[in-house]
Amino acid sequence: MGHLYRFVEPVLLLVLREKGRSYGYDLLGSLAEHAFTDGEIEKAVLYRTLRRLEQNRYISSDWDTDEPGPARRVYTLTKAGEQHLKEWAQVLAKVASAMNRFVRRASSEKS
């Protein structure tokens, strides 16, 4: 499963594009709906990915102090993040095509 953690990144970018703004706990729930695996995504993987995306300026964050309770970090997709999501879509289209070819070949009977 470890190698699939890399695919958390495009899912986070997509979810942030669709939601507009979101905080970590909410994103964790959305990852489960959109992930490429049935396995549970660990919180540490989520927050590590969010930090990396922010370091690369694909997302930005600020503290939401308007809601009752403790302040929460809220994440937003940037223009660079939009472009990065499009790049991921191109890469994943190629991966999906290759996976479909593999499945067809592996599923066919050998003559």
C-alpha positions as a Markdown table, in Angstrom:
| # | Residue | x | y | z |
|---|---|---|---|---|
| 1 | Met | 0.0 | 0.0 | 0.0 |
| 2 | Gly | 2.9 | 2.4 | 0.7 |
| 3 | His | 3.5 | 3.2 | -3.0 |
| 4 | Leu | -0.2 | 4.2 | -3.3 |
| 5 | Tyr | 0.4 | 7.1 | -0.9 |
| 6 | Arg | 1.8 | 9.1 | -3.7 |
| 7 | Phe | -1.7 | 9.1 | -5.2 |
| 8 | Val | -3.0 | 11.0 | -2.2 |
| 9 | Glu | -1.7 | 14.2 | -3.7 |
| 10 | Pro | -3.9 | 14.4 | -6.8 |
| 11 | Val | -6.9 | 13.4 | -4.8 |
| 12 | Leu | -6.3 | 16.2 | -2.3 |
| 13 | Leu | -5.9 | 18.7 | -5.2 |
| 14 | Leu | -9.2 | 17.5 | -6.7 |
| 15 | Val | -11.1 | 17.6 | -3.4 |
| 16 | Leu | -9.8 | 21.1 | -2.7 |
| 17 | Arg | -10.8 | 22.3 | -6.1 |
| 18 | Glu | -14.3 | 20.9 | -5.6 |
| 19 | Lys | -14.7 | 22.2 | -2.0 |
| 20 | Gly | -13.0 | 25.5 | -2.4 |
| 21 | Arg | -11.6 | 25.5 | 1.2 |
| 22 | Ser | -11.3 | 22.7 | 3.7 |
| 23 | Tyr | -9.5 | 21.7 | 6.9 |
| 24 | Gly | -7.6 | 18.5 | 7.5 |
| 25 | Tyr | -10.2 | 16.4 | 9.3 |
| 26 | Asp | -12.7 | 17.1 | 6.6 |
| 27 | Leu | -10.2 | 16.3 | 3.9 |
| 28 | Leu | -9.4 | 13.0 | 5.6 |
| 29 | Gly | -13.1 | 12.0 | 5.2 |
| 30 | Ser | -13.2 | 13.1 | 1.6 |
| 31 | Leu | -10.0 | 11.1 | 0.8 |
| 32 | Ala | -11.8 | 7.9 | 1.8 |
| 33 | Glu | -14.5 | 8.7 | -0.8 |
| 34 | His | -12.1 | 9.4 | -3.7 |
| 35 | Ala | -8.9 | 7.4 | -2.9 |
| 36 | Phe | -7.5 | 4.9 | -5.3 |
| 37 | Thr | -7.4 | 2.2 | -2.7 |
| 38 | Asp | -9.7 | 0.6 | -0.1 |
| 39 | Gly | -7.1 | 1.0 | 2.6 |
| 40 | Glu | -7.4 | 3.7 | 5.2 |
| 41 | Ile | -5.3 | 6.8 | 4.6 |
| 42 | Glu | -3.3 | 7.6 | 7.7 |
| 43 | Lys | -3.5 | 11.1 | 9.2 |
| 44 | Ala | 0.3 | 11.4 | 9.1 |
| 45 | Val | 0.2 | 10.8 | 5.3 |
| 46 | Leu | -2.5 | 13.4 | 4.8 |
| 47 | Tyr | -0.7 | 16.1 | 6.8 |
| 48 | Arg | 2.7 | 15.3 | 5.3 |
| 49 | Thr | 1.2 | 15.6 | 1.8 |
| 50 | Leu | -0.5 | 18.9 | 2.7 |
| 51 | Arg | 2.8 | 20.3 | 4.0 |
| 52 | Arg | 4.6 | 19.2 | 0.8 |
| 53 | Leu | 1.8 | 20.7 | -1.4 |
| 54 | Glu | 2.0 | 24.0 | 0.6 |
| 55 | Gln | 5.8 | 24.1 | 0.3 |
| 56 | Asn | 5.5 | 23.7 | -3.4 |
| 57 | Arg | 2.8 | 26.4 | -3.4 |
| 58 | Tyr | 0.1 | 24.2 | -4.9 |
| 59 | Ile | -2.1 | 25.0 | -1.9 |
| 60 | Ser | -2.1 | 27.7 | 0.7 |
| 61 | Ser | -3.4 | 27.7 | 4.3 |
| 62 | Asp | -4.5 | 30.1 | 7.0 |
| 63 | Trp | -6.0 | 29.7 | 10.4 |
| 64 | Asp | -9.8 | 29.8 | 10.8 |
| 65 | Thr | -10.6 | 31.5 | 14.1 |
| 66 | Asp | -14.1 | 32.5 | 13.3 |
| 67 | Glu | -15.7 | 29.1 | 14.3 |
| 68 | Pro | -16.2 | 28.2 | 18.0 |
| 69 | Gly | -13.5 | 25.9 | 19.4 |
| 70 | Pro | -9.8 | 25.8 | 18.7 |
| 71 | Ala | -8.5 | 27.4 | 15.5 |
| 72 | Arg | -8.2 | 25.1 | 12.5 |
| 73 | Arg | -5.9 | 25.3 | 9.6 |
| 74 | Val | -7.9 | 25.7 | 6.4 |
| 75 | Tyr | -6.4 | 24.8 | 3.0 |
| 76 | Thr | -7.1 | 26.3 | -0.4 |
| 77 | Leu | -6.0 | 25.3 | -3.9 |
| 78 | Thr | -3.8 | 27.9 | -5.7 |
| 79 | Lys | -3.5 | 28.6 | -9.4 |
| 80 | Ala | -0.2 | 26.6 | -9.5 |
| 81 | Gly | -2.2 | 23.8 | -7.8 |
| 82 | Glu | -4.8 | 23.9 | -10.5 |
| 83 | Gln | -2.1 | 23.5 | -13.1 |
| 84 | His | -0.5 | 20.7 | -11.1 |
| 85 | Leu | -3.9 | 18.9 | -10.9 |
| 86 | Lys | -4.2 | 19.1 | -14.7 |
| 87 | Glu | -0.7 | 17.6 | -15.0 |
| 88 | Trp | -1.7 | 14.8 | -12.6 |
| 89 | Ala | -4.8 | 14.1 | -14.8 |
| 90 | Gln | -2.6 | 13.7 | -17.8 |
| 91 | Val | -0.2 | 11.3 | -16.0 |
| 92 | Leu | -3.1 | 9.3 | -14.5 |
| 93 | Ala | -4.8 | 9.0 | -17.9 |
| 94 | Lys | -1.6 | 7.3 | -19.2 |
| 95 | Val | -1.4 | 5.1 | -16.1 |
| 96 | Ala | -5.1 | 4.1 | -16.5 |
| 97 | Ser | -4.5 | 3.2 | -20.1 |
| 98 | Ala | -1.5 | 1.1 | -19.2 |
| 99 | Met | -3.4 | -0.6 | -16.4 |
| 100 | Asn | -6.3 | -1.4 | -18.7 |
| 101 | Arg | -3.9 | -3.0 | -21.2 |
| 102 | Phe | -2.3 | -5.0 | -18.4 |
| 103 | Val | -5.7 | -6.2 | -17.1 |
| 104 | Arg | -6.9 | -7.2 | -20.6 |
| 105 | Arg | -3.7 | -9.2 | -21.2 |
| 106 | Ala | -3.6 | -10.8 | -17.8 |
| 107 | Ser | -7.3 | -11.8 | -18.0 |
| 108 | Ser | -7.1 | -13.3 | -21.4 |
| 109 | Glu | -6.7 | -17.1 | -21.9 |
| 110 | Lys | -3.4 | -18.2 | -23.4 |
| 111 | Ser | -3.9 | -20.1 | -26.6 |
